[in-house]
Amino acid sequence: MVNKSLNTEKLLYALRKLLPTEESYPLHEPLFSGNENKYVQECIDTGWVSSVGKFVDRFEVDLAAYTGVKRAVAVVNGTAALHVCLLLSDVQPDDEVLVPALTFIATANAVTYCHAVPHFVDSAYNTLGIDPDALDSYLSEIGEIRADGCYNRKTGRRIRAVVPMHTFGHTVDMDKMVNVCEKYKLALIEDAAESIGSFYKGRHTGNFAHIAAMSFNGNKTITTGGGGAVLTNDEELGKLAKHITTQAKIPHRWAYAHDRIGYNYRMPNINAALGCAQLEELPRFVEKKRRLAEKYRKALEDVPGVKFFVEPEFAKSNYWLNAILLDKDIANERDHVLETLNDAGIGSRPIWELMYTMPMFKDCPRMDCKVAEDIGRRLINLPSSVRLGE
Ligand SMILES: *Cc1c(COP(=O)(O)O)cnc(C)c1O
């Protein structure tokens, strides 16, 4: 590249203070520094590697304790957790479910697993997640409230639920979100896949909806290899979540009796063993991630043309992935910046493509998503592994 812009060079120079040349830096790598080996070895030694075992039970109890919910149910991955959340929120075929236009594809995919229709919503600049004010005024135009819920005047379909997602660990404004849901009779489901360790006004994410989904994929703040969880403060829903993720089998010593359609979505014990060890480390991980974010913020303070994304004032974020926004007038330099950083061993990526640009979602209903489109053009994620905050 011959036409390196001034901005890119200054940016690279600033980042080198945190990320020296000797190494390369993936976007997010896991850290195993605690009891991971010991607990996984115990599974192998005892033969308890599969879908039941003491680590599954312990992981669910520890996760509920950390997040403050009544019940956590461990599942195979975050996408399955979202599917379960939607099923248990009575999302019916042909219902619409409001999801952010700017999210990881799993949020929208899970809606289609219920034969429902994703309906895309714009983002807020202060959180990167759903803008509850914009959603409120949009629903006041297109929504019609009937006895059994909110209907879309344009499509005639019921709008059953909304799924705010806490982007990169920054929380949506949940007080406002809860108000919108009450006003329009919508079920509230949190996609908390990225936000373990993130708090809104002192309360952990996943506590605001009647049901929430988490992910423990390899690139998340803590990992179980692959894994997820359903969180709820409703004991009955918690029991149902366990039931339908266990093939809806009626517990019995030998009989195979099932009382509804179920799924094989349980998290294996060997994955939960990893999860128990990672949960022990989580408070330290979050501290280190927040320290890393502060280092980035300082290092980038005086770099022209870029702005480090800082948590909204009501949130204490886990800073799962650190993000910068290029100024609007240099948005077209994004791919050049990405190329320069990746060439230099600095694993950086753009935010996801907007959901409605994908062929399978192009005809879905949506509001005007001009903020999401603008963020989508200008955002770059930077290396965010826990160890970088040490
Ligand atoms: C990671 C992620 C998921 C899905 O989790 P998996 O465990 O990979 O299935 C869902 N939603 C969002 C926003 C995510 O970032």
PDBQT file of the ligand as one rigid body, heavy atoms in Angstrom, charges set to zero:
ROOT
HETATM    1  C1  LIG A 401     -21.871 -15.395  20.081  1.00  0.00    +0.000 C 
HETATM    2  C2  LIG A 401     -23.226 -14.856  19.871  1.00  0.00    +0.000 A 
HETATM    3  C3  LIG A 401     -24.365 -15.683  19.761  1.00  0.00    +0.000 A 
HETATM    4  C4  LIG A 401     -24.321 -17.147  19.565  1.00  0.00    +0.000 C 
HETATM    5  O1  LIG A 401     -23.604 -17.891  20.389  1.00  0.00    +0.000 OA
HETATM    6  P1  LIG A 401     -23.003 -19.312  19.936  1.00  0.00    +0.000 P 
HETATM    7  O2  LIG A 401     -22.600 -19.861  21.245  1.00  0.00    +0.000 OA
HETATM    8  O3  LIG A 401     -21.870 -19.028  19.013  1.00  0.00    +0.000 OA
HETATM    9  O4  LIG A 401     -24.102 -20.083  19.294  1.00  0.00    +0.000 OA
HETATM   10  C5  LIG A 401     -25.606 -15.094  19.699  1.00  0.00    +0.000 A 
HETATM   11  N1  LIG A 401     -25.763 -13.777  19.702  1.00  0.00    +0.000 NA
HETATM   12  C6  LIG A 401     -24.704 -12.951  19.750  1.00  0.00    +0.000 A 
HETATM   13  C7  LIG A 401     -24.952 -11.486  19.740  1.00  0.00    +0.000 C 
HETATM   14  C8  LIG A 401     -23.413 -13.458  19.824  1.00  0.00    +0.000 A 
HETATM   15  O5  LIG A 401     -22.372 -12.620  19.858  1.00  0.00    +0.000 OA
ENDROOT
TORSDOF 0
